[in-house]
Amino acid sequence: MLRLVPLTLVALAACASIAAADPQPGDDLATCRDRQADMQARAQACDNLLNADRVTGKDKATALTVRGNTLINKRDYVHAIETLSMALDLDADNVGTLNLRGLAYERKGQDDLAMADYNLALQKRPTYGVPYNNRGIIQMRRKALQSALDDFTLSIKYAPKFLLGYTNRARVRTLLKDYDGALADFADAEKIDPNAQQITANRCMTYGMMGKFDEALADCNGLIQKLPKYQYAINNRGDVYMMKGDIDAALKDYNTVLQLNPNNVRAHSGRGQIYERKHDLAQARADYRSAAYALTAFDELDVARARAKAQERLAALTPQATGGATGRRVALVIGNGAYKNVHALPNPPRDSKLVATVLHDLGFQTVMSTSDLTRDKFFQTLQAFAEEAEKADWAMVYYAGHGFEIGGVNYLVPVDAKLSADKDAETEAVALEQVIAAVGAARKVRLVVLDACRDNPFAPTMQRTLSLKLVDKGFSNIEPGAGFMVVYAAKHGETAMDGDGGANSPFATALARDIKEPRVEIRKLFDIIRDDVWSATKHGQQPFTYGSPPGREDFFFVAGK
C-alpha cells in the first residue's frame, strides 16, 4: 500500500503556504493559523471561526482549507471539494489548498481534475514536493511508470524528509525491475523512520519479485509477528508464497485474511488465482466475482490491480449462455431482525416473507428465503446463491434489516455484529459489493433491492477511530456497473419507515403489490413503486434506483399476454 501515512501529514505540508500573523496564543484564530497545532484542536478552532463567521480573507481561506482536509479524512470528498474551492476563491495562490483539492478529486475518481490541480500547484511553486508524489501515484495507476518515477524523484528532491516519496519510488522501481534502486530507496526511507510499516511491507514484495524469498518472508513475517491482523502484510506474504510456487501456504494466508475480513478484494483475487491453478473453476469464479465489482470510482493502487486481475480472469472463465438456462429467474430474500447487540427489528422477517411469497407466485424457479443471518452465514448464503445465479438469466436479492454507510462504503449488518468501533465494519458487516458479486453471476437482470435504510443503532456508542465519515442514516449514493440495478427503499442518507401495528413496511407493501402488474417494464416498475411509497408515506420516504439492466431488451416480472 503506497499511502499508509495519515492524510494529516499531507495537510501539514499542504498548509505550508498559509501566512501566519501573531495574534495572542490560545484563541481560536491563533490555533487555526498554527501549523504545528494538534490537528483535532486546529480543526475545531477553525470550525468555531467559520461557524461564528469571525474570519475573512486569507484567514477564512486557512480555516476552510483545514476544514477541507478534515472532510478528506472523513472521505466526504464532495463537500471537501466544495470547501476547498471556496478557500481558493479567497486565496487563489495557495498551493497547499490546490494540492488538497487535487487529493479530494483523486479519491473521488476524477484523476483528470486531480492532475489539473497538482499541475497548477506545481506551476505556482515548482519546488513543492508533495504534489509531485500525488501526481506520481496517478501516473502509476495509469501505468506510465517512467513518468511516475520522474515525479517521485522530484518529490524526494524538494521534500527530502517526505518518507512516502522514497517508498513510492521504491515501488515503481520494483515494477521497472530496478531492484537495486528500490532497495536503496527503502534504505533511505529507514533513515527517516526505521519503524515505518510501509517500508517492510513493500520491501517484502520487492524481494519476492527478485526471487529472494527468504529475505521477502523475513520482512513479511517480522511485520506480521508485530501486527498479527495486518491484512496488507498477510496478503503480501500470500503473494510472495504464490511467486515461490507454494500455493498451499499462499492459500492459507488468503484464507486468514478472509477470515478477518470477508470483504477483502486482494485476498479474493489471490485465492481465485490459486483455485484456478487447482482447476476448481467454480470456486475461482466465486472469488473473482467477490473481487471484481466496485461501487466507487477510486481504489487504492494494490486493490485496483487485484480487482483488474479478477475482472480479467472472471471474463475468461465465465461460461457462455446456454439455451437450457433461458428465462430462468432466481432470488435470495433476507430478513434480518433478531439483532443480538442492538434493538431488534420486527418488520424485516415479515417483509422478507411477503416478498419471497410473491416472487415464488410469479414463477421464480428458485427463491432462497432466510432470516437472521450471522456474519459467516451471510457470506455462505451469498456464495450459495451465486452458484444458483450462474445458471440463471435473472438474479435478485431483497434485503431487509439494518444497513448504513461508514467511510463511503455501504454495509449490510448481520445479526451478530457488535460494531464497537467504526473500523469493525469491514470485518463484521457485509459490504454491498459482495451482494453485487452474488447477483453478478446472472446473464441479464442483476437486481439488488435494499429495504435497509434505517437509523444506525450502533452510532451512539460506536468509537470513532479512523477519522471517517460516519453516517447515522441510510446509504451513500453509488455507481453500479453496466447491467446492474440497485434499488434503495429510501434516498441515500435518508431513513426508510417500518410499518405500523404489525403491518409491512411501505416499501415492501408497494413492491409486493406493484410487481404483480403485467407488462410493466422493470425500469418503469420501480418508478411506480417510488411514487407509491412517496404517496403512502406522505412525502416522508422516497425510494431511489441506481443503474439499469441491459438497454437493448425489455424485462418484466409478469410478461402478460
MARPA-399030 format. One line per field, with one value per residue (C-alpha): residue in three letters; x, y, z. Coordinates in Angstrom, 2 decimals. Layout:
BEGIN
residu <- c(Ala; ...)
east <- c(X; ...)
north <- c(Y; ...)
up <- c(Z; ...)
***
This chain:
BEGIN
residu <- c(Met; Leu; Arg; Leu; Val; Pro; Leu; Thr; Leu; Val; Ala; Leu; Ala; Ala; Cys; Ala; Ser; Ile; Ala; Ala; Ala; Asp; Pro; Gln; Pro; Gly; Asp; Asp; Leu; Ala; Thr; Cys; Arg; Asp; Arg; Gln; Ala; Asp; Met; Gln; Ala; Arg; Ala; Gln; Ala; Cys; Asp; Asn; Leu; Leu; Asn; Ala; Asp; Arg; Val; Thr; Gly; Lys; Asp; Lys; Ala; Thr; Ala; Leu; Thr; Val; Arg; Gly; Asn; Thr; Leu; Ile; Asn; Lys; Arg; Asp; Tyr; Val; His; Ala; Ile; Glu; Thr; Leu; Ser; Met; Ala; Leu; Asp; Leu; Asp; Ala; Asp; Asn; Val; Gly; Thr; Leu; Asn; Leu; Arg; Gly; Leu; Ala; Tyr; Glu; Arg; Lys; Gly; Gln; Asp; Asp; Leu; Ala; Met; Ala; Asp; Tyr; Asn; Leu; Ala; Leu; Gln; Lys; Arg; Pro; Thr; Tyr; Gly; Val; Pro; Tyr; Asn; Asn; Arg; Gly; Ile; Ile; Gln; Met; Arg; Arg; Lys; Ala; Leu; Gln; Ser; Ala; Leu; Asp; Asp; Phe; Thr; Leu; Ser; Ile; Lys; Tyr; Ala; Pro; Lys; Phe; Leu; Leu; Gly; Tyr; Thr; Asn; Arg; Ala; Arg; Val; Arg; Thr; Leu; Leu; Lys; Asp; Tyr; Asp; Gly; Ala; Leu; Ala; Asp; Phe; Ala; Asp; Ala; Glu; Lys; Ile; Asp; Pro; Asn; Ala; Gln; Gln; Ile; Thr; Ala; Asn; Arg; Cys; Met; Thr; Tyr; Gly; Met; Met; Gly; Lys; Phe; Asp; Glu; Ala; Leu; Ala; Asp; Cys; Asn; Gly; Leu; Ile; Gln; Lys; Leu; Pro; Lys; Tyr; Gln; Tyr; Ala; Ile; Asn; Asn; Arg; Gly; Asp; Val; Tyr; Met; Met; Lys; Gly; Asp; Ile; Asp; Ala; Ala; Leu; Lys; Asp; Tyr; Asn; Thr; Val; Leu; Gln; Leu; Asn; Pro; Asn; Asn; Val; Arg; Ala; His; Ser; Gly; Arg; Gly; Gln; Ile; Tyr; Glu; Arg; Lys; His; Asp; Leu; Ala; Gln; Ala; Arg; Ala; Asp; Tyr; Arg; Ser; Ala; Ala; Tyr; Ala; Leu; Thr; Ala; Phe; Asp; Glu; Leu; Asp; Val; Ala; Arg; Ala; Arg; Ala; Lys; Ala; Gln; Glu; Arg; Leu; Ala; Ala; Leu; Thr; Pro; Gln; Ala; Thr; Gly; Gly; Ala; Thr; Gly; Arg; Arg; Val; Ala; Leu; Val; Ile; Gly; Asn; Gly; Ala; Tyr; Lys; Asn; Val; His; Ala; Leu; Pro; Asn; Pro; Pro; Arg; Asp; Ser; Lys; Leu; Val; Ala; Thr; Val; Leu; His; Asp; Leu; Gly; Phe; Gln; Thr; Val; Met; Ser; Thr; Ser; Asp; Leu; Thr; Arg; Asp; Lys; Phe; Phe; Gln; Thr; Leu; Gln; Ala; Phe; Ala; Glu; Glu; Ala; Glu; Lys; Ala; Asp; Trp; Ala; Met; Val; Tyr; Tyr; Ala; Gly; His; Gly; Phe; Glu; Ile; Gly; Gly; Val; Asn; Tyr; Leu; Val; Pro; Val; Asp; Ala; Lys; Leu; Ser; Ala; Asp; Lys; Asp; Ala; Glu; Thr; Glu; Ala; Val; Ala; Leu; Glu; Gln; Val; Ile; Ala; Ala; Val; Gly; Ala; Ala; Arg; Lys; Val; Arg; Leu; Val; Val; Leu; Asp; Ala; Cys; Arg; Asp; Asn; Pro; Phe; Ala; Pro; Thr; Met; Gln; Arg; Thr; Leu; Ser; Leu; Lys; Leu; Val; Asp; Lys; Gly; Phe; Ser; Asn; Ile; Glu; Pro; Gly; Ala; Gly; Phe; Met; Val; Val; Tyr; Ala; Ala; Lys; His; Gly; Glu; Thr; Ala; Met; Asp; Gly; Asp; Gly; Gly; Ala; Asn; Ser; Pro; Phe; Ala; Thr; Ala; Leu; Ala; Arg; Asp; Ile; Lys; Glu; Pro; Arg; Val; Glu; Ile; Arg; Lys; Leu; Phe; Asp; Ile; Ile; Arg; Asp; Asp; Val; Trp; Ser; Ala; Thr; Lys; His; Gly; Gln; Gln; Pro; Phe; Thr; Tyr; Gly; Ser; Pro; Pro; Gly; Arg; Glu; Asp; Phe; Phe; Phe; Val; Ala; Gly; Lys)
east <- c(0.00; 1.52; -0.05; -0.21; 0.63; -2.28; -3.65; -2.86; 0.81; -0.08; -2.20; 0.73; 2.72; -0.30; -0.84; 2.78; 1.93; -0.66; 0.63; 0.65; 0.25; 0.83; -2.41; -2.46; -1.81; -4.62; -7.51; -9.25; -7.58; -4.09; -4.83; -6.40; -3.32; -0.85; 0.53; 2.18; -1.04; -2.74; -4.85; -8.04; -7.68; -6.83; -9.84; -12.13; -10.71; -11.17; -14.73; -15.50; -14.33; -16.28; -19.46; -19.39; -18.46; -15.49; -12.91; -12.48; -9.92; -6.89; -7.74; -11.05; -9.19; -6.96; -9.96; -11.69; -8.53; -8.27; -11.95; -11.43; -8.61; -10.87; -13.54; -10.98; -10.04; -13.74; -13.92; -16.58; -15.00; -17.93; -18.05; -14.25; -14.09; -16.79; -15.00; -11.55; -12.96; -14.36; -10.91; -9.34; -11.86; -10.43; -6.77; -6.18; -2.41; -2.49; -0.72; -1.47; -5.19; -4.78; -2.90; -5.62; -8.39; -6.42; -6.30; -10.08; -10.66; -8.34; -10.15; -13.44; -12.09; -11.66; -8.00; -8.03; -9.27; -6.78; -3.92; -5.05; -4.86; -1.48; -0.12; -1.40; 0.10; 3.46; 3.21; 2.78; 5.51; 7.80; 9.67; 6.60; 7.37; 4.03; 2.07; 4.86; 4.25; 0.49; 0.83; 3.22; 0.62; -1.86; 0.86; 1.38; -2.34; -2.20; 0.84; 3.01; 5.85; 8.66; 6.57; 5.77; 9.46; 10.30; 7.63; 8.73; 12.31; 11.22; 9.18; 12.31; 14.40; 12.11; 10.86; 13.83; 12.18; 8.89; 9.04; 6.31; 8.39; 11.03; 8.66; 6.63; 9.75; 10.91; 7.61; 7.77; 11.44; 10.38; 7.84; 10.59; 12.83; 15.39; 15.68; 18.94; 17.45; 14.33; 16.37; 18.42; 15.17; 13.94; 17.28; 16.91; 13.34; 14.61; 16.89; 13.74; 11.66; 13.11; 9.80; 7.54; 5.34; 5.20; 8.96; 8.93; 5.62; 6.62; 10.22; 8.77; 7.21; 10.41; 12.43; 9.72; 9.88; 13.68; 13.25; 14.89; 12.13; 13.95; 14.50; 10.94; 9.42; 11.69; 10.30; 6.66; 6.97; 8.59; 5.80; 3.04; 4.62; 4.25; 0.81; -0.89; -4.07; -2.36; -4.21; -1.93; 1.16; -0.60; -1.79; 1.75; 3.11; 0.47; 1.62; 5.23; 4.29; 2.48; 5.60; 7.59; 5.15; 3.98; 0.29; -0.85; 0.94; -0.47; -3.97; -3.57; -2.65; -5.55; -7.92; -6.55; -7.25; -10.77; -11.47; -10.52; -12.27; -14.52; -14.78; -11.04; -10.58; -6.91; -7.42; -10.38; -8.41; -5.35; -7.40; -9.22; -5.87; -4.99; -8.32; -7.86; -4.46; -6.14; -8.77; -11.60; -13.14; -16.45; -14.66; -12.26; -15.20; -16.81; -13.65; -13.13; -16.72; -16.17; -13.20; -14.45; -17.24; -16.72; -19.36; -16.98; -14.71; -11.48; -9.39; -6.01; -3.33; -2.93; -6.69; -7.14; -4.61; -6.19; -9.65; -8.44; -6.90; -10.14; -12.18; -9.85; -9.94; -13.67; -14.37; -12.13; -13.76; -17.41; -19.27; -21.27; -25.06; -26.83; -30.31; -31.39; -31.00; -33.05; -35.66; -34.55; -35.07; -33.68; -33.97; -32.44; -34.63; -33.13; -34.87; -32.53; -34.42; -33.18; -30.13; -28.16; -26.37; -28.88; -32.66; -34.44; -36.39; -39.81; -40.52; -37.72; -38.80; -42.40; -41.34; -39.00; -41.65; -44.11; -41.61; -40.48; -44.07; -44.80; -41.65; -42.47; -46.00; -44.57; -42.72; -39.17; -37.62; -35.57; -36.43; -33.97; -35.67; -33.75; -33.62; -31.41; -28.08; -24.84; -21.74; -20.43; -23.85; -24.44; -21.34; -22.08; -25.59; -24.32; -21.89; -24.61; -26.90; -24.15; -23.94; -27.67; -27.30; -24.67; -27.40; -29.95; -30.84; -32.31; -30.83; -32.46; -31.55; -34.02; -32.62; -34.46; -32.59; -30.00; -27.76; -25.75; -22.62; -19.29; -16.39; -18.00; -18.69; -22.23; -22.71; -25.49; -25.42; -25.50; -27.39; -24.24; -22.40; -21.08; -19.55; -18.00; -15.74; -16.09; -13.13; -15.02; -17.46; -15.16; -14.68; -18.12; -20.51; -21.19; -20.06; -22.70; -20.14; -20.39; -24.14; -23.47; -21.00; -23.64; -26.15; -23.29; -23.21; -26.55; -26.59; -29.13; -31.03; -28.92; -31.09; -30.44; -33.28; -32.38; -35.19; -32.48; -32.11; -32.90; -31.22; -27.78; -28.40; -24.66; -23.83; -24.38; -21.78; -19.53; -15.98; -14.53; -11.02; -10.45; -11.48; -14.06; -17.36; -19.88; -23.50; -26.35; -28.93; -29.09; -26.67; -24.46; -25.01; -23.25; -22.19; -23.02; -21.54; -23.44; -26.23; -26.93; -29.86; -29.65; -32.83; -32.83; -36.07; -35.16; -33.00; -29.32; -28.76; -32.42; -34.35; -36.92; -40.04; -41.35; -45.00; -47.31; -49.04; -47.59; -48.11; -45.45; -43.17; -44.46; -41.72; -42.30; -46.04; -45.63; -43.04; -45.14; -48.23; -46.75; -44.55; -47.72; -48.87; -48.41; -46.35; -44.71; -41.07; -38.68; -37.33; -40.82; -41.92; -39.51; -40.57; -44.13; -43.02; -41.16; -44.28; -46.49; -44.13; -43.80; -47.59; -48.16; -45.63; -46.99; -43.69; -41.70; -39.83; -38.60; -37.03; -34.15; -32.76; -29.16; -28.07; -30.23; -30.47; -29.12; -30.63; -31.44; -34.14; -37.26; -37.69; -40.95; -41.73; -45.06; -44.95; -48.71; -50.31)
north <- c(0.00; 3.24; 5.75; 4.36; 7.75; 9.69; 12.40; 14.94; 14.65; 15.79; 18.53; 19.89; 20.18; 21.47; 24.35; 25.44; 28.38; 29.85; 33.10; 33.44; 36.60; 36.95; 37.18; 36.21; 32.46; 30.35; 31.86; 30.19; 32.33; 31.59; 27.85; 27.82; 29.53; 27.35; 24.68; 22.92; 22.62; 19.31; 18.64; 17.91; 21.08; 23.06; 21.73; 22.60; 26.13; 26.70; 25.36; 27.70; 30.67; 29.60; 28.80; 32.17; 33.95; 35.58; 35.36; 36.90; 36.94; 34.68; 33.74; 32.37; 30.55; 28.99; 27.85; 26.44; 24.59; 22.94; 22.01; 20.61; 18.43; 17.12; 16.26; 14.34; 12.33; 11.55; 10.51; 13.15; 14.19; 16.11; 18.54; 18.63; 19.84; 22.45; 23.71; 23.84; 25.60; 28.31; 28.61; 29.06; 31.76; 33.69; 32.79; 31.53; 31.23; 28.85; 25.82; 23.76; 24.17; 23.21; 20.06; 19.08; 19.64; 17.51; 14.76; 15.02; 14.81; 11.81; 9.99; 10.73; 9.01; 12.20; 11.84; 14.44; 17.14; 15.98; 16.24; 19.74; 20.86; 19.20; 20.77; 24.23; 23.92; 23.00; 25.77; 28.23; 26.61; 24.20; 23.32; 21.95; 18.26; 16.76; 17.29; 15.52; 12.47; 12.63; 13.10; 10.16; 7.89; 8.74; 8.03; 4.62; 3.92; 4.81; 2.50; 5.44; 4.12; 6.33; 9.46; 8.20; 7.60; 11.14; 12.62; 10.63; 11.71; 15.36; 14.79; 13.49; 16.36; 19.05; 17.20; 15.05; 14.15; 13.04; 9.28; 8.39; 9.77; 7.12; 4.18; 5.11; 5.43; 2.07; 0.59; 1.94; 0.93; -2.59; -2.63; -1.43; -4.24; -1.76; -3.78; -2.26; 1.21; 0.09; -1.34; 1.86; 3.86; 1.63; 2.14; 5.92; 5.69; 3.79; 6.73; 8.89; 6.38; 2.91; 1.68; 2.71; -0.26; 0.56; 0.04; -3.56; -4.41; -3.12; -4.40; -7.85; -7.64; -6.30; -9.21; -11.57; -10.22; -10.60; -14.26; -13.68; -15.49; -15.91; -12.14; -11.46; -13.79; -12.42; -8.93; -10.03; -12.43; -9.81; -7.35; -9.94; -11.02; -7.43; -6.96; -10.37; -8.92; -6.61; -7.67; -5.84; -7.69; -11.07; -10.50; -9.59; -12.75; -14.73; -13.09; -13.98; -17.61; -17.68; -16.30; -19.03; -21.68; -22.66; -22.34; -24.15; -21.58; -18.78; -20.21; -20.32; -16.62; -15.57; -17.63; -15.93; -12.52; -13.52; -14.90; -11.48; -9.57; -11.44; -8.23; -8.09; -7.61; -8.63; -11.88; -12.89; -12.12; -14.04; -17.01; -17.05; -17.48; -20.40; -22.17; -21.59; -23.32; -26.14; -26.35; -25.60; -23.13; -22.69; -21.53; -19.43; -17.64; -17.09; -15.43; -13.38; -12.11; -11.14; -9.03; -7.78; -5.33; -1.81; 0.76; 3.68; 5.31; 5.02; 2.09; 2.22; 1.05; -2.51; -3.00; -1.63; -4.10; -7.02; -6.00; -5.65; -9.13; -10.56; -8.88; -10.23; -13.81; -13.74; -12.75; -15.58; -18.20; -17.21; -19.87; -18.80; -18.73; -21.99; -22.43; -24.50; -21.56; -19.06; -17.34; -18.86; -16.48; -16.89; -14.77; -14.52; -12.90; -11.95; -10.52; -9.65; -8.64; -10.55; -8.39; -9.52; -6.32; -3.59; -3.40; -5.98; -5.07; -6.76; -5.86; -7.44; -11.08; -10.13; -8.08; -10.74; -13.43; -11.28; -10.63; -14.27; -15.45; -13.04; -13.96; -17.65; -16.98; -15.07; -18.18; -17.64; -21.10; -20.68; -18.44; -18.79; -17.22; -16.81; -14.61; -13.51; -14.25; -14.07; -12.77; -16.19; -17.45; -14.28; -14.88; -18.60; -17.76; -15.27; -17.83; -20.49; -18.03; -17.02; -20.67; -20.55; -17.21; -18.67; -20.86; -18.03; -15.06; -13.12; -12.87; -10.74; -10.10; -8.46; -7.47; -6.02; -5.17; -2.73; -1.11; 2.09; 3.78; 4.12; 5.87; 5.84; 2.07; 0.70; -2.23; -4.69; -5.71; -9.34; -10.05; -10.87; -7.63; -5.65; -2.68; -1.19; 0.91; 2.24; 0.16; -3.03; -2.58; -4.11; -7.27; -7.66; -6.44; -7.29; -4.77; -4.09; -5.08; -8.68; -8.68; -7.17; -10.01; -12.62; -11.33; -10.61; -14.25; -13.91; -13.25; -10.46; -8.95; -8.34; -6.67; -5.76; -4.28; -2.83; -2.12; -1.28; 2.48; 2.59; 4.53; 3.27; 1.91; 1.45; 5.13; 6.40; 4.01; 3.40; 4.57; 6.82; 5.54; 6.20; 9.85; 8.52; 9.92; 8.02; 8.36; 7.71; 7.17; 5.29; 4.52; 6.66; 7.07; 4.51; 3.84; 0.22; -1.19; -1.73; -4.25; -3.83; -2.23; -1.30; -0.01; 1.74; 1.85; 5.42; 8.00; 7.98; 9.43; 9.06; 6.57; 4.01; 3.58; 0.42; -0.48; 0.48; -2.01; -5.15; -4.03; -4.47; -1.56; 0.91; -0.13; -3.90; -3.34; -1.35; -3.76; -6.86; -5.23; -3.50; -6.31; -8.37; -5.93; -7.45; -5.81; -3.17; -2.87; -3.17; 0.39; 1.87; -0.55; 0.89; 4.41; 3.40; 1.86; 5.09; 7.16; 4.82; 4.88; 8.67; 8.97; 6.35; 8.00; 11.49; 12.53; 11.07; 8.42; 8.39; 5.23; 5.67; 3.49; 3.33; 1.70; -0.23; -3.63; -4.11; -1.48; -3.49; -5.64; -5.07; -7.04; -7.80; -9.53; -10.52; -10.70; -10.88; -11.62)
up <- c(0.00; -1.11; 1.23; 4.71; 6.21; 7.72; 5.46; 8.15; 7.22; 3.72; 5.26; 7.24; 4.05; 2.19; 4.56; 4.42; 2.20; 4.58; 6.00; 9.77; 11.79; 15.51; 17.48; 21.12; 21.55; 22.93; 20.97; 18.03; 15.39; 16.73; 16.87; 13.41; 11.97; 13.85; 11.51; 14.47; 16.50; 17.18; 14.07; 16.00; 18.07; 14.96; 13.09; 15.99; 16.24; 12.50; 12.66; 15.56; 13.49; 10.41; 12.29; 14.03; 10.77; 12.54; 9.74; 6.31; 3.52; 3.83; 7.42; 6.18; 3.39; 6.05; 8.08; 5.00; 3.98; 7.39; 7.21; 3.71; 4.98; 7.74; 5.17; 3.09; 6.18; 6.58; 2.90; 2.30; -0.97; -2.43; 0.47; 0.66; -2.94; -2.31; 0.79; -0.78; -3.84; -1.56; 0.02; -3.41; -4.26; -1.31; -1.87; -5.42; -4.98; -2.03; -3.44; -0.34; -0.91; -4.57; -3.58; -1.12; -3.65; -6.10; -3.49; -2.99; -6.74; -6.95; -4.15; -5.92; -9.01; -11.05; -11.95; -14.73; -12.35; -9.73; -12.23; -13.19; -9.55; -8.96; -12.16; -11.21; -7.73; -9.25; -11.80; -8.95; -6.85; -8.73; -5.53; -3.70; -3.16; -2.14; -5.39; -7.32; -5.12; -5.58; -9.34; -9.46; -7.91; -10.65; -13.21; -11.59; -11.77; -15.46; -15.88; -17.01; -14.88; -16.19; -15.60; -12.10; -11.44; -12.56; -10.27; -7.22; -7.87; -7.90; -4.74; -2.99; -4.36; -2.97; 0.15; 1.24; 4.56; 2.96; 3.51; 1.02; -1.83; -1.15; -0.63; -3.70; -5.83; -4.50; -5.58; -9.11; -9.40; -8.40; -11.22; -13.60; -12.24; -10.92; -7.73; -6.51; -6.84; -4.96; -2.09; -1.92; -1.61; 1.21; 2.96; 2.66; 3.96; 7.01; 7.82; 8.11; 10.08; 10.68; 12.09; 9.19; 8.29; 4.58; 4.27; 5.44; 3.77; 0.35; 0.55; 1.15; -2.32; -3.88; -2.53; -3.73; -7.28; -7.11; -6.23; -2.84; -0.99; 2.33; 2.60; 1.47; 4.04; 6.76; 6.11; 5.97; 8.91; 11.10; 10.39; 10.89; 14.17; 15.40; 13.83; 13.54; 11.96; 9.46; 6.31; 3.90; 5.12; 5.17; 1.60; 0.58; 2.15; 0.29; -2.95; -2.16; -1.48; -4.83; -6.57; -4.84; -6.04; -2.55; -3.31; -0.16; 2.02; -0.16; 0.20; 3.97; 4.03; 1.80; 3.93; 7.04; 5.55; 4.51; 7.96; 9.33; 6.56; 4.10; 2.02; 1.20; -2.56; -2.74; -0.85; -3.04; -6.20; -4.98; -3.82; -7.14; -8.91; -6.64; -7.24; -10.96; -10.73; -8.83; -11.64; -9.21; -11.64; -9.83; -6.66; -8.75; -10.38; -6.98; -5.64; -8.77; -8.56; -4.94; -6.06; -9.41; -8.61; -7.31; -6.39; -6.03; -8.58; -6.57; -5.41; -3.73; -6.16; -4.87; -4.67; -8.20; -9.57; -7.75; -8.97; -12.55; -12.41; -11.04; -13.78; -16.46; -15.19; -14.46; -18.07; -19.28; -17.05; -17.34; -19.32; -22.36; -22.17; -22.96; -24.26; -21.29; -18.91; -20.92; -18.80; -15.51; -12.58; -9.07; -5.93; -2.47; 0.17; 3.55; 6.59; 9.47; 12.59; 15.65; 16.34; 19.37; 20.35; 19.44; 19.42; 17.27; 14.14; 13.96; 10.33; 8.24; 8.77; 7.88; 4.87; 3.54; 3.88; 1.92; -0.89; -1.05; -1.38; -4.21; -6.14; -5.79; -7.06; -10.04; -11.16; -9.95; -10.24; -7.06; -4.10; -1.24; 1.77; 5.02; 8.09; 10.98; 9.34; 11.29; 9.51; 8.50; 7.48; 5.45; 3.31; 2.97; 1.80; -0.78; -2.17; -2.42; -4.16; -6.61; -7.69; -8.47; -10.24; -12.60; -14.08; -14.44; -16.60; -13.65; -10.17; -7.50; -3.86; -1.48; 1.90; 4.88; 8.07; 9.36; 6.78; 6.57; 5.25; 7.02; 5.35; 1.91; 1.98; 2.23; 4.61; 5.42; 9.05; 10.27; 13.47; 15.47; 14.64; 17.62; 15.77; 18.86; 16.59; 13.06; 11.86; 12.77; 9.89; 7.27; 9.34; 10.97; 8.26; 4.61; 2.02; -0.62; -3.27; -2.03; -2.71; -6.14; -6.73; -5.92; -8.50; -10.91; -11.95; -13.77; -17.51; -17.90; -14.95; -11.85; -9.25; -5.60; -3.54; -0.14; 2.30; 4.80; 5.12; 8.81; 11.61; 12.57; 16.09; 16.70; 16.13; 19.70; 21.16; 18.15; 18.80; 16.10; 15.38; 11.68; 11.22; 8.78; 7.73; 9.85; 8.86; 11.22; 8.50; 5.25; 2.48; 0.27; -3.45; -5.63; -9.23; -10.16; -13.32; -16.55; -16.31; -12.58; -10.78; -7.10; -5.51; -2.16; -0.19; 0.76; -0.96; 0.07; 3.52; 4.48; 6.59; 5.46; 7.53; 9.17; 9.06; 11.90; 14.14; 12.63; 9.03; 6.39; 5.56; 2.95; 0.55; 0.91; 0.53; -2.69; -4.09; -3.43; -4.95; -7.99; -9.32; -9.93; -12.62; -16.11; -18.86; -16.69; -17.77; -14.82; -15.08; -15.08; -12.36; -9.81; -10.80; -9.96; -6.65; -5.85; -6.48; -4.45; -1.44; -1.72; -1.63; 1.09; 3.41; 2.74; 1.18; 4.08; 2.09; -1.49; -2.95; -5.36; -8.17; -9.35; -12.60; -15.06; -16.74; -20.28; -22.56; -25.69; -24.12; -22.02; -18.80; -16.97; -13.68; -15.28; -19.06; -19.57; -22.90)
***
